[in-house]
Amino acid sequence: FIDLSDDFFKDCEHKNKDWHKLVFSLSFFHAIIQERRKFGPLGFNIRYEVNDSDLSISYATLSMFINSVGADDRIPWDAMLYMTGHINYGGRVTDDWDRVCLLSILKKYYNQTVLEK
């Protein structure tokens, strides 16, 4: 999260605080997934190579979704969960229980409550 520049935050056309909160939330999710890998079979059943490219494409996907909603429109949570959880991160997950675990963690960080004060 520290490596993100001010220009990165300015790139998103969505000018309210949702962008900043969701970027932090996504970064935190990525950190948790990275740390779980260190615990071997206690973290995931299979060791998956999760790297910064997964995070980068998830940032781009998040930006696309946030830029597509208007000021009064709802954020498409289901679509964001699917793209980030099933495709960006879950694309290489082969174990069903690992997928359930990954999506359960993501749902804690991609929801309406992260936008509240």
N, C-alpha and C positions, 0 to 999 in steps of 0.2 A: 504494500500500500504506500510505503514511503517513496518507492521508485516512480510513482505516478506524478507527472508534471502538471503544472497549472493549465497548460495548453490542453492536456487530456480532458480536464474537467470542463474547459470552455468549448470543446468540440461538440458536445451535445447541445442541440438546439433547445432542449427542454430546460427552461431557466429556473424552475423551482427546485426545492431541496430534495425531491424524489431521486434525482440522478445521483447526487452525492451519497445519499443513504443507501441506495441500491448497489452502488459501486463498492462501498465499504462492506455491505452484507455479502456480496459475491466474493470479495477478497477474503473475508473471514471464512466463508465456506471452503474456498480453495485451500486455505491454510489448514483447516481441519482435515480435509481429504489427504493432503500431503503428510500430515502428522500421523494419521491412522495407518499409512503404509509402513511406518517404522515399527509397528507392533506385530508384523508378520501375520500369522493366522488369527490373532486376536483382533486385528484391525479389519482385514478382509480375508476371505477364504483363499483368494488368488492375489498375487502381487501384480498390480497394474502400474504401468508407467504413466503417471499423471504429471504433466509438465506445464510450463508457462504458456505454451501455445494453446492449451485448453482454456486457460484463463483469458488470454488475449481474444480468442474467438468468442468467448462468452461475454466479454466487454463489448465487442462489436455487435453481438446479437442483442444485448441489453440496450445499447444505444439505439439500434434500429427500432426496437419495440417502444422505447420511451419517446423517440422522435415521431413515431407514427400516431401517438395518442394526442388528442387535444387537451387543453387545460381542464375541461370538464369531463373528459372521457375517462373510463375506467382502464386501469392497466390490465392487459391480458395475461393474468397470472398463469392460467393453464397452459397457454402457448409458451410462455417463458420457461415454465417448469419442464415442459416437454423438450424444447430445444436445448436447454442447458443440461438437464438431467439425463435424458435419453440419448441425445445426439452428441453434444459437445463432450460431456464427461462419460456418459454411459455407453458410448459407441464401442469402447473396447472391453466393457465389463461383460464377462461371459457367464458368471455365476449368478443365478436368480436371487440368492439371498444377499449377495453383494450389491446388486441393483436395488433391491428393496432398502438396504441400509443407506446407500448413496442418495436415493430419492427422499428418504425420510429426513436425512440431514439437510438436504437442499430445501425441503418444505419449511424448515424452521427459519431459513434465511431469505426465502422468496415468498413473502406473504404481506398482507396489508398492515400487519402490526409493526413491521420494521419501519414504516413510514410515519408512525405516530411519535409524538414527543416523549 
